[in-house]
Amino acid sequence: MPMPAAEIEAIIRAALPDAQITLTDLAGDNDHWAAHVVSAAFIGKPRVAQHKLVYAAFGGRMGGELHALQLTTAVPN
């Protein structure tokens, strides 16, 4: 079962309440997403740690309910 954008946003916001999230459905199937996430929680953290924060929010759903998530992260300006 594909994961809709609203559910992806809700999962990320539960872990990073201040997140600004931009989602793009890469294949038009609600199964392959690109996400750009901006959060103050990323300040001072290397890129790998930023990505781990986002991926951890999904728990065991990565690869199952959510097949693919191409992730970019940034700190607020």
C-alpha distances in whole Angstrom, upper triangle without the diagonal:
4,7,9,13,14,12,13,17,17,16,19,21,21,23,25,26,28,25,25,22,22,18,18,15,16,15,14,10,9,8,12,14,18,19,23,24,27,28,32,30,31,34,36,33,33,30,28,29,27,24,24,24,21,19,20,19,15,16,14,11,12,11,8,6,8,10,13,15,19,21,24,26,29,32,33,36
4,6,10,12,10,11,14,15,14,16,19,20,21,22,24,25,23,22,19,18,14,14,11,13,12,11,7,5,5,9,10,14,16,19,20,24,26,29,28,28,32,34,31,30,27,26,26,25,21,22,22,19,17,19,17,14,16,15,11,11,11,9,6,6,8,10,12,15,18,21,23,26,29,30,33
4,7,8,7,7,10,11,11,13,15,16,17,19,20,22,19,19,16,15,12,13,11,13,13,12,9,6,6,9,9,13,13,17,17,21,22,26,25,25,28,31,28,28,25,24,24,22,19,20,19,16,15,16,14,11,14,13,10,10,11,10,6,6,9,10,11,14,16,19,20,23,26,27,30
4,6,6,7,9,10,11,13,15,16,18,19,19,20,18,17,14,13,10,11,9,13,13,11,9,6,8,10,10,12,13,16,17,20,21,25,24,25,28,31,29,29,26,25,25,23,20,21,20,17,16,18,16,13,17,17,13,14,15,13,10,9,12,12,12,15,16,19,20,23,25,25,28
4,5,5,6,9,10,11,12,14,16,16,16,17,14,14,10,10,7,9,8,12,13,11,11,7,10,11,9,10,10,13,13,16,18,22,22,22,25,28,26,26,23,23,23,20,18,20,19,15,15,17,15,13,17,18,14,14,16,15,12,11,13,13,11,14,14,16,17,20,22,22,25
4,6,5,6,9,10,10,12,15,15,14,16,14,13,11,11,10,12,12,15,17,15,14,11,13,14,12,14,12,14,14,17,18,21,21,22,25,28,27,27,25,25,24,21,20,21,19,15,16,18,15,14,17,18,15,16,18,17,14,13,16,16,14,17,16,18,19,21,22,22,25
4,5,5,6,9,10,11,13,14,14,16,14,15,12,13,11,13,13,16,17,16,14,11,12,14,12,14,13,15,15,18,18,21,21,22,25,28,26,26,24,23,23,20,18,19,17,14,14,15,12,10,14,15,12,13,15,14,11,10,14,14,13,16,16,18,19,21,23,23,26
4,5,5,6,9,10,11,12,13,15,12,12,10,11,9,11,11,14,16,15,14,10,11,11,9,11,9,12,11,15,16,19,18,19,22,25,22,23,20,20,19,17,15,15,14,10,11,13,10,8,12,13,11,11,14,13,10,9,12,12,10,12,12,14,15,18,20,20,24
4,5,5,6,9,10,10,10,12,9,9,7,9,8,12,13,16,18,17,17,13,14,14,11,12,9,11,10,12,13,16,16,17,20,23,22,22,20,20,19,16,15,16,14,11,12,14,11,11,14,16,14,14,17,17,14,12,15,15,12,14,13,14,14,16,17,18,21
4,6,5,6,9,10,9,12,10,12,10,12,12,15,16,19,21,20,19,15,16,17,15,15,13,14,13,15,14,17,17,18,21,24,23,24,22,22,20,18,17,17,15,12,13,14,10,10,13,16,14,15,18,17,14,14,17,17,15,17,16,17,17,19,19,19,23
4,6,5,7,9,10,12,11,13,11,13,13,16,16,19,21,20,19,15,15,16,14,15,12,14,12,14,14,17,15,17,20,23,21,22,20,19,18,15,14,14,12,9,10,10,6,7,10,12,11,12,15,15,12,12,15,15,13,16,14,16,16,18,19,20,23
4,5,5,6,8,10,8,10,8,11,11,15,16,18,21,21,20,16,16,16,13,13,10,11,9,11,10,13,12,13,17,19,17,18,16,16,15,12,11,12,9,6,9,9,6,8,11,14,12,13,16,17,15,13,16,15,12,14,12,13,12,14,15,16,20
4,5,5,4,7,6,9,9,12,13,17,18,21,23,23,22,19,19,19,16,16,13,13,10,11,10,12,12,14,17,20,18,20,19,19,17,14,14,15,11,9,12,12,9,11,14,17,16,16,20,20,18,16,19,18,16,17,15,15,14,15,15,15,19
4,6,6,9,9,12,12,16,16,20,21,23,26,25,24,20,20,21,18,18,15,16,13,14,12,14,13,15,18,21,19,21,20,20,18,15,15,15,11,10,12,11,8,10,12,15,15,16,20,20,17,17,20,20,17,19,17,18,16,18,18,18,22
4,6,9,9,12,12,16,17,20,21,23,26,26,25,21,21,21,18,18,15,15,12,13,11,12,10,12,15,18,16,18,17,16,14,12,12,11,8,8,10,9,6,9,11,15,15,15,19,20,18,17,20,19,16,18,15,16,14,16,15,17,20
4,6,5,9,10,14,15,19,21,23,26,26,26,22,22,21,18,17,14,13,9,9,7,9,7,10,13,15,14,16,16,16,14,11,12,12,8,8,11,11,9,12,14,18,17,17,21,22,20,18,21,20,17,18,15,15,12,13,12,13,17
4,6,9,11,14,16,20,22,25,27,27,27,23,24,23,20,19,16,15,11,11,8,10,9,12,15,18,17,20,19,20,17,14,16,16,12,12,15,14,12,15,17,20,20,20,24,24,22,20,24,22,19,20,17,17,15,15,14,13,17
4,7,9,13,16,19,22,25,28,27,27,24,25,24,20,19,15,13,10,8,6,7,8,11,13,16,16,19,18,19,17,14,16,17,13,13,16,16,14,17,20,23,22,22,26,26,24,22,25,23,20,20,17,16,13,12,11,10,13
4,6,10,12,16,19,21,24,24,24,21,21,20,17,15,11,10,6,5,5,8,9,10,12,16,15,17,16,17,15,12,13,15,12,10,14,15,13,15,18,21,20,19,23,24,22,19,22,20,16,16,13,12,10,10,10,9,13
4,7,10,14,17,19,22,22,23,20,21,19,16,14,10,8,6,5,7,10,12,12,14,18,17,19,17,19,18,14,14,17,14,12,16,17,15,17,20,23,21,21,23,25,22,20,22,20,16,16,13,12,10,10,10,9,12
4,6,10,13,15,19,18,19,16,17,16,12,10,7,6,5,7,9,13,14,14,16,19,18,19,16,18,18,14,13,16,14,11,14,16,14,15,19,21,19,18,20,21,19,16,18,16,13,13,11,10,9,10,12,12,15
4,7,10,12,16,15,17,14,16,14,10,8,6,5,7,9,12,16,17,16,19,22,20,21,18,19,19,16,15,18,17,13,16,18,16,17,20,22,20,18,20,22,19,16,18,15,12,12,10,10,10,12,14,14,16
4,7,9,12,12,13,11,12,10,7,6,5,7,9,12,15,19,19,18,21,24,22,22,19,20,20,17,15,18,17,13,15,18,16,15,19,20,17,16,18,19,16,13,15,12,10,10,10,10,12,14,17,17,19
4,6,9,9,11,9,11,9,6,5,6,9,12,15,18,22,22,21,24,27,25,24,20,21,22,19,17,20,20,16,17,20,19,17,21,22,18,17,18,19,17,14,14,12,10,9,11,12,14,16,19,20,22
4,6,5,7,6,8,6,5,7,9,12,15,18,21,25,25,24,27,29,27,26,23,23,24,21,19,21,21,18,17,21,19,17,21,21,17,16,16,17,15,12,12,10,10,10,12,14,17,20,23,23,26
4,6,8,8,8,6,5,7,10,13,16,19,23,26,26,25,28,30,27,26,22,22,24,22,19,21,22,19,18,22,21,19,22,22,18,16,16,17,16,13,12,10,9,9,12,14,17,20,24,25,27
4,5,7,7,6,8,10,13,16,20,23,26,30,29,28,31,33,31,29,25,25,27,25,22,24,25,21,20,24,23,20,23,22,19,17,16,17,15,13,11,10,12,12,15,18,21,24,27,28,30
4,6,8,8,9,11,14,17,20,24,26,30,30,29,32,35,32,31,27,27,29,26,24,26,26,22,22,25,23,21,24,23,19,18,17,17,15,14,13,13,13,14,17,19,22,25,28,29,31
4,5,7,9,12,15,18,21,24,27,31,30,29,33,35,32,31,28,27,29,26,23,25,25,21,20,23,22,19,22,20,17,16,15,14,12,11,10,11,13,15,17,20,23,26,29,30,32
4,6,7,11,12,16,18,22,24,27,27,26,30,32,30,29,26,25,26,24,21,22,22,18,17,20,18,16,18,18,14,13,13,13,10,8,9,10,11,13,15,18,21,24,26,27,30
4,6,10,12,16,18,22,24,27,27,26,29,31,28,27,24,23,24,22,19,20,21,17,15,18,17,14,17,15,12,11,10,10,8,6,6,7,8,11,14,17,20,23,26,28,30
4,7,10,14,16,20,22,26,25,24,27,29,26,25,21,21,22,20,17,18,19,16,15,18,17,15,17,16,13,11,10,11,11,7,6,5,6,8,11,14,17,21,24,26,28
4,6,10,12,16,19,22,22,21,24,26,24,22,19,19,20,18,15,17,17,14,13,16,15,13,17,17,14,11,12,13,12,8,8,6,5,6,8,11,14,17,20,22,24
4,7,10,13,16,20,20,18,21,23,21,20,16,17,18,15,13,15,16,13,13,16,16,15,18,18,16,13,14,16,15,11,11,8,6,4,6,8,11,14,17,19,21
4,6,10,13,16,16,15,18,20,18,18,14,15,16,13,11,14,13,10,11,15,13,13,17,18,16,14,15,17,16,12,13,10,7,6,5,6,8,11,14,15,18
4,7,10,14,14,13,15,18,16,16,13,14,15,12,11,14,13,10,13,16,15,15,19,21,19,17,19,21,19,16,17,14,10,9,6,5,6,8,11,12,14
4,7,10,11,10,13,15,14,14,12,13,13,9,9,12,11,8,11,14,13,14,17,20,18,17,19,21,20,17,18,15,12,11,8,6,5,6,9,10,13
4,7,9,8,10,13,13,14,12,14,14,10,11,14,12,11,14,16,15,17,20,23,22,20,23,25,23,20,22,19,15,14,11,9,6,5,5,6,9
4,5,6,8,11,11,13,12,14,13,9,11,13,11,10,14,15,14,17,19,23,22,21,24,26,24,22,24,21,17,17,13,11,8,7,5,6,10
4,5,6,9,10,13,13,15,13,10,13,15,12,13,16,17,16,19,21,25,25,24,27,29,27,25,27,24,21,20,16,14,11,9,6,6,9
4,6,8,8,11,12,13,10,8,11,12,9,10,14,14,13,17,18,22,22,21,25,26,26,23,25,23,20,19,16,14,11,10,8,10,13
4,6,5,8,8,10,8,6,9,10,9,10,13,14,14,17,19,22,22,21,24,26,26,23,24,22,18,17,14,12,8,7,6,9,12
4,6,8,10,12,10,9,12,14,12,14,17,17,18,21,23,26,26,25,28,30,29,27,28,25,22,20,17,14,11,8,6,8,11
4,7,9,12,10,9,13,14,13,15,18,18,19,22,24,27,27,26,29,31,31,28,29,27,23,22,18,16,13,11,9,12,13
4,6,8,6,6,10,10,10,13,15,15,17,19,20,23,24,22,25,28,28,25,26,23,20,19,15,14,11,10,10,13,15
4,6,5,6,9,10,11,13,15,16,18,20,21,23,24,22,24,27,27,24,25,22,19,17,14,12,10,10,11,15,17
4,5,5,6,9,10,11,12,14,16,18,19,21,22,19,21,24,25,21,22,19,16,14,10,9,7,8,10,14,16
4,5,5,6,9,10,10,12,15,16,17,19,19,17,19,22,23,20,20,17,15,13,11,10,10,12,13,17,20
4,5,5,6,9,10,10,13,15,16,18,19,17,20,22,23,20,21,19,16,15,12,12,10,12,13,16,19
4,5,5,7,9,10,12,14,15,18,18,16,19,22,22,19,20,17,14,13,10,9,7,8,10,13,16
4,5,5,6,8,10,11,13,15,15,13,16,18,19,16,16,14,11,10,7,8,7,10,12,15,18
4,5,5,6,9,10,11,13,14,12,15,18,18,16,17,15,12,13,10,11,11,13,15,18,21
4,6,5,7,9,11,14,14,13,17,19,18,16,18,16,14,14,11,12,10,12,13,16,19
4,5,5,7,10,13,12,11,14,16,16,13,15,13,10,11,9,10,9,12,13,16,19
4,5,6,7,9,9,8,11,13,13,11,12,11,9,11,9,11,11,15,17,19,23
4,5,5,9,10,9,13,14,14,13,15,14,13,14,13,15,14,17,18,21,24
4,6,9,9,10,14,14,13,12,15,14,12,15,13,15,14,17,18,20,24
4,6,5,6,10,10,10,9,11,12,11,14,13,16,16,19,20,22,26
4,6,7,10,11,11,11,13,14,13,16,16,18,18,21,23,25,29
4,6,8,8,9,9,11,13,13,17,17,20,21,24,26,28,32
4,6,5,5,6,8,10,11,15,15,19,20,23,25,27,31
4,5,7,5,6,7,8,11,12,16,17,21,24,26,29
4,7,6,4,6,9,12,14,18,20,24,26,29,32
4,5,6,9,11,15,17,21,22,26,29,31,34
4,6,9,11,15,16,20,22,25,28,29,33
4,6,7,11,13,16,18,22,25,26,29
4,7,10,13,17,19,23,26,28,31
4,7,9,13,16,20,23,25,28
4,6,10,12,16,19,21,24
4,7,10,14,17,20,22
4,7,10,14,16,19
4,7,11,13,15
4,7,10,13
4,7,9
4,7
4
